[in-house]
């Protein structure tokens, strides 16, 4: 009995060691190596910051930027307290007027205080998501049609190749003029600045989705095409049952690329046009020129990069849920 138990222990030990090694490698890739990379980056940043002197003072290091995150959050909290007090005073005033005159028409005025850093983050996220979704509504059907029709692809592809490299800084003045001429209303549903940013984002993020979708559809496996012909599937059934499932990996690749482009374009558009959002925050701090401006700008840069990373990871998770090809969702 003793011999058998000893042999079992000996046979289990290599398996246990292999499992431990696998867990250690996974921990290194997921936690240890990224943490090490971040620590090295922070160290190099601290060293470089001490040796860079600008007209606004020393370049901010990690500590100064961390302090500004606290300051920005405190400003947001203080602004929310002001807004709550404003609405409380308005409610008390309206209650008194109603008590004195029951026929009085209550007027609710919105708080018009300055947008805080967190408010501008929300504004930018709403704008980029709206512009991206509008681009997807246009680009994916167009890409499918181009992939199914070589003639349409030949006709539209030159236009795509011409407009694809155009900078958002070139589109923005044209979009602004067109919106100013066409979007005329005494009580607009959304502000013109929002429409300007949304359309600029849409125009610049269309192309990766169109190109990747058309390539995915045109490279459809011949066997799948033959199945569709044998079954004599109608066009829309063919697209829904055959084309879309097979093209999902390429479509989502284009969407991921477009979301990244949309986020970069939005920040540039907000800076140039002074539309509300993170881009405007960066430009205002640059124009402000205070001793804390560089640290606040660097804080915004970190937030912009982090949001871009989160948007990409979110799109990757959607791709994993929708795609049959899991090998295309590993990065």
N, C-alpha and C positions, 0 to 999 in steps of 0.2 A: 504493500500500500504506500509505503514511504517513497519507493522508487517511482511509482506512477505519479504521485503528486509533484515530485521534483522535476520529472520530465515535462509535466504540464506547465510548470512555472517557466522552464527553459524555453518551451515552444511559444508561450505567451509573451515573453520578454521582447523579442524582436518586433512583434506586432505593436506592442505598447510603445516601444521606442519610435517606431515609424509614425505612429499617430501623434506622439508628442512633437516629433520633428515637423510634421505637417502643420500642427497647431502653431508652432513657433514661427514657421515661415509665413503663415497667414497673418499672425500678429505683427510680424515685421512689415509686411506689405501694407497692411491696413492702418496700423497705428504708429509703430516705432519709426519707420523710414519717413513718412510724412511729417511726424513731429520733429525728427532730426533736421529735415530740410527747412522747416519753419524756423527752428532755433538758429540754424546757420544764417538764414536770411535776415533775421532780426539782429544778429550779431554784426553782420556786414553793414546793415542799415545804420546801426548805432555808430559804428566807426566812421562811415561815410558822412553822416549828419554832423559829426563834430568838426569835420574838416571843410564843410561847405558854408560859406558866409554870403548872405545876400543883402540887398538893400533893405529888406524887411527884418533882418536878423539872421540868426543861425537857422539852417535847415532843420525842420522838426524831426526828432528821433521817435522811437516807439513810445517812450514815456509821455512826451508832449502830446502825441496823437491820442493816446489812451485818455489823458486828462480832458482833451477836447470832446471825446465821446460822452464823458460825464457832463461836461458843460452844455453840450447840445441837447442832451436828454433833460437837464434841468430847465433849459429854456423852453422846451416843449411842454413840460409840466406846468411851468409858470403861465404860459400862454393859454393852456387849457383851463387853468383856474380863472384867468381873466374872462375867458369865454363863458364859463359857467356863471360867474357873477353878472356878466352882461345879460344873459338870458333870465337869470333870477330877477334882476331889476326890471326887465321888460315884462315879465309875468306879473310882478307886483303892480306895476303901472297899469297894465291892461285889466287886472282884476278890479282896481280902484275905479277905472273908467266904466267898466261894466256895472259895477255896483251903483254908480251914480246915474248911468244911462244904459239900460238893458238893450237898447237898439243900436248901441255903438258897434261898428264893424272893427273887430280886432285886427290889428296889423302886426305881423311877425317879421321882424327885420333880422337878417343874418349877421352874425358877427364878422366884422371886416378886418380883424387883426392880421398881422403878417403871418405868412405860412412858415411854419417851423421846418427844421431839417427832416423830421419824420413825416410831416405833411407832404413835403416835396418828394420824398421817396414813394409815398402812396400815389401821388399824382403821376410820377414817371412810370410806375408799374401799370397803372390803369391805361395810360397812353400807349405804352409799348405793346401791351396785350391786345388792345383794340386794333392798333395798326397791323399787328401780326395776324390776327384773325381775319381781318379784311383782306390782307394779302393772300392768306391761305384759301379763302373763298374764291378768289380770282385765279390763283396760280394752279391749284390742284386740278380743277376741271380743264383748264387750258393745257396743262402738261399731259393729261390723259388723252385729250383730243390730238395733240401733236404726236404722241407716241403711237396712236392708232392710225394716223394718216401721214404718210410720208410727204404728200403734197402740202398739207398744212404746215408740217415741220419745216419744209424748205421755204415756205412763204414767210413764216413768223420768226425763224431762227436769226436771220440777219438783224431784225429789229431788236431782238433780245441782246445780241452781241454788241450792238451800238449803245444801248441804254444801260447795260449791266455795269460798266465801269464808271458811270456818272456819279460824282460825289453828291452827298446830301446838301452840301453848301451851294451847289449849282441848282438843285431842285427847289430849295426853300424859297428864293425870291419869286420864282414862277408860281409856286403853290400859293404863296401869300397874296399875290396879285389876283389870281383866279378866285380864291376864296373870298377876298374882299369885294370882288365884282359880283359874285353869284350868291354868296351867303349873306343875304341882307334881310334882317328881321328886327323888329322892335323888341321882341321878347325871344331871343334865340334859346333853343333847347340846350345847347352847349356853346362854350365860348369859341371865338374864332381862333384863339391861340391853340386850343386843344385840337381843332380841325386841322390847322396848319401842321402841327407836329404829327398828328395821326397820318395824314396823307403823305407826308415826307417819309415817314417810316414805311408805309405801305409801298411806295414807289421803289424804295431801295432794297426791300426785303422780298420782293416778288421773284427775282430772277433765280436764286438758288433752288427755290421750290419748283419753279417751272422746269428748269433744266434737269434736275434729279428725277422728277416725276416722269418726264417724257422719256428719259433714258431707261427708267425702270419698266415702263410700259412697252417700249420698243424692243427691249431685250427679253420679252416674255418667251418662255420655253416653247419650242415648236410642238411638243407633245400636248401641251395645254391648249394650244390653238387648234390642234386636230380634234381634241375632245369636244371643244366648243362647236366645231363645224359638224362633227358627227351627230351631236345632239341638236344641231340647228337652233342654237340659243339666240334669242333676240339680242339686239345690240346692248340694251341696258342690262339685261340679265347676264350677258357675256362680261360686261364691265364689272358688275357687282359680284358675280360668282367666280370669275376667272382672273380678270385683270387686277382688281384692287387687292385681293389677298396676296397675289404673287408680287405685287409692286410695293407692298407696305414697307419693306426695309429701305428701299431707295427714297420713297416719299418722306419717311421720317428723317432720313439723313439730310434731305433738303430742308425740312422744317427746322432741324437743329441748327443748320448753318444759317438759315434765315432769321431765327430768333437771336442768334449772336450778332448778326449784322443789324437787326432792328434795334437792339439795345445800344450798340455803338452809335448808330445814326441818330437815335433820339437824343443822346447826351450832346452831340455836336449841334443838332438843330435847336435844342433849348438854349445853348450858349449863344448861338448866333442871333436868334430871334428874340431872346429874353423871354421865352415862354416859361410858365411855371414848371418847376421840376429840378432834378439834381444838377442838370447843366447850368441852369440859372443860378443855383446856389454857388457853384464853383466860380462862375463869372463874377457874381456879386462880391464874393470874398476876395477875389483877385483885385477888383476895383476898390474895395474897401481899404486895403493896404495897412491893416492894423498889425500889431505884433503877433496876434494869434491867427492871422489869415492863412499862413502857410500850413500850420498844423490842422486847421479846419478843412483846407483844401485836400490835404493828404488823407484826412479821415473820410472825406467824400470819395476820394479815389479808391480807398480800400472797400468802402461800401459798394461802389459801382462794380468793382471786380468781383466781390462776393456775390452780389445779386446776379451778375452774369453767369457765375458758376452754378448757382442754385437753379436758374432758369434752364441751363443746359442739362443738369442732372434730372430735373423734373421732366423735360422732354424725353430724356433717355429712359426714364421709368415708364412713360407712356408708350414708348416704342417697344419696350420689353413686354408690356401687357398686350399690345396689338399685333406684334410680329410673330410669325411662325419660325423665323430664322433667328434663333437666340445667339448665334455666333456674331451677328452684326450689332449686338447691343452690349458688348463687353468693354467699350471705351467711352 
